[in-house]
């Protein structure tokens, strides 16, 4: 089963050594975007939003998990966005809830009227 990474990721101890590279700063072991992962659980990377299926076996397993062709793009986009939020610290990876900083930013951006923008200031 194969999937192709849609983003560069840190390598783990289980990553195939031939696929591992060293980051530009030399501090991290990484696997580059576009790398094809051949592993029995490669479909899980697709469900996390970090890879796309690279063979029919992966597509079939995703369909078995409820990620058929009719819903794959929507589910993948949602999972990919969630992964980006985790990486940026906007969403807590353990609880999957917005972080306090995210909630604070949202409240400042809302139309609640609690924050006046330059264009909204009133003249006496």
N, C-alpha and C positions, 0 to 999 in steps of 0.2 A: 504494500500500500504506500502511495507516494503523495506528498503535498509540497507545494512550492511556497516558501516564505514570502510574505508581502511586506515585511519589515526586517531590519537588522535586529538581532537579539543577542543577548549574552549566552554564551555556550555553557552547558552544564557538564558535569563529570561523565554523563552518559552520551554526550554528543560524539559522533564519529570524528576521530582526530583529523581525518583528511578534510573535513568540512570546516574546521576551526581556523580562524585567522586571529591576528592580534590587532587591536584597535590602533588608530593613528597615534594616540598618546602612549601606547605600549602597556597600559594598565589592565586592559580587559581582553578576555578571550571571547570572540564574537563569531556569529554565523551570519553571513551577509544576506541581504534581501536577494531573492531570486534563487537561493540554494534549494535544491530538491531534497527533501527528507524522505528516506525510505525506511519506514518503521511500521510495525503492526498497529500502532496507535496514532499514526500521522493524521488521521481524520480529526482527532481532538484539537490539533493546532488550528484547523479550519473552524471548529466550533468556538475557539477562543478569539477568532478574528485576526489571527496573525499569519495565516497561510490560506492558499487556495488549493483545491484538489488538483492533483497532477496525473491521475489515472482513473480508469473506470472502477477499480476496486474501492478507491477512496470515495468516489461519488456514490457507489452502491451502499457503503457503510453509512454515509451521511444520510442517505434516503431512509435507511433502516432506523436511524435516530430521529427521524422527523424533519430532516433538513433536505427534503426533495427539491428538484429543480424549480418548482413553482414558488417556494418560499426561501430558497437558499440566499438570494441576493439581499433580501430584506433582513434576514436573521444575521447574515455575515456583516452587513453594514452596522447593525446595532451592536454586535459583539466587538467589532473593530473600534467603534466610538467608545465603548465602555473600556476597552484596553487602553486607549489613548488617555481617557480620564484617569485611570489608575496610574499610568506613567507620570502624568502631570500633577498628581496629588489632589485632583478634584473629587475623586471618588475613593472611598476606603476599600481596599482590596479584600479585607476580611468580612465586612458587613455588607458591602455593595451599596452603601448609603452615601449621599453627598457628605463631604468633609465639612467641618464648621466653617472653614474659609470659603468654600463654595456657597454655602447657605448665606454667609455674610455678603458676598459679592452679588448673589441673586437678589437679596433684599435691597441692596443699593441700586440695582438696575431696574427694579420693578416700578410699576406706575402707582405705587401706594401713596405718593405725594409726600413722603417723608424726606425726600431729598430733592432740592430744587436744582435744576440744571440752568445754565446761563440763559438759555432761550426762554425759560419759564419764570424768571424773576419778575416780580410785579413792580410797577412804578406807583409811587404814592401820589 
